[in-house]
Amino acid sequence: MEEYTMLNNDFWRSPEVIRMTPQEKYFYLYLFTNPYINHIGIYQISKKQIAFDLDHSLETVHLIMERFIEHYKLIRYNPETRELTIRDWGKHNL
């Protein structure tokens, strides 16, 4: 069965997305629409999987994730459990 992810149209007008580079926007959109996403915005995914899906190097994924964690403060990532949490997930999905 196919699953669909609905994303609020205001996603593109949110202040954090407006400030992002095209590569960061692509990454952020991926976080909301990848096949591992669930209904609460907390899921397991490896950096290697993200790199494969986005056709990026592991180094690029690491750098983008660090920017999203430290600068934008939009995600949290636990490298031991490979759990990713999207801040304000409900703002864009409810």
ZIHULIN-V287482 format. One record per pair of residues at least 4 apart in sequence whose ideal C-beta (glycine too) atoms are under 7 Angstrom apart, sorted by sequence separation. I is the first residue (numbers start at 1). J is the second residue. If there is no record, write none. Layout:
I_J ; I_J
This chain:
7_11 ; 10_14 ; 14_18 ; 15_19 ; 16_20 ; 20_24 ; 22_26 ; 23_27 ; 24_28 ; 25_29 ; 26_30 ; 27_31 ; 29_33 ; 30_34 ; 33_37 ; 45_49 ; 47_51 ; 48_52 ; 49_53 ; 50_54 ; 56_60 ; 58_62 ; 59_63 ; 60_64 ; 61_65 ; 62_66 ; 63_67 ; 64_68 ; 65_69 ; 66_70 ; 67_71 ; 68_72 ; 88_92 ; 89_93 ; 90_94 ; 12_17 ; 13_18 ; 20_25 ; 32_37 ; 38_43 ; 45_50 ; 51_56 ; 56_61 ; 67_72 ; 78_83 ; 11_17 ; 37_43 ; 51_57 ; 68_74 ; 69_75 ; 36_43 ; 51_58 ; 68_75 ; 69_76 ; 77_84 ; 17_25 ; 20_28 ; 36_44 ; 69_77 ; 36_45 ; 75_84 ; 76_85 ; 48_58 ; 51_61 ; 75_85 ; 17_28 ; 47_58 ; 50_61 ; 75_86 ; 65_77 ; 74_86 ; 75_87 ; 74_87 ; 47_61 ; 73_87 ; 47_62 ; 47_65 ; 34_53 ; 30_53 ; 30_54 ; 7_32 ; 5_32 ; 27_54 ; 5_33 ; 5_37 ; 46_82 ; 27_64 ; 44_81 ; 45_82 ; 44_82 ; 44_83 ; 45_84 ; 24_64 ; 23_64 ; 42_83 ; 43_84 ; 24_67 ; 42_85 ; 31_75 ; 41_85 ; 41_86 ; 41_89 ; 40_89 ; 31_86 ; 16_72 ; 16_74 ; 32_92 ; 11_92 ; 8_92 ; 7_92 ; 8_93 ; 7_93 ; 6_93
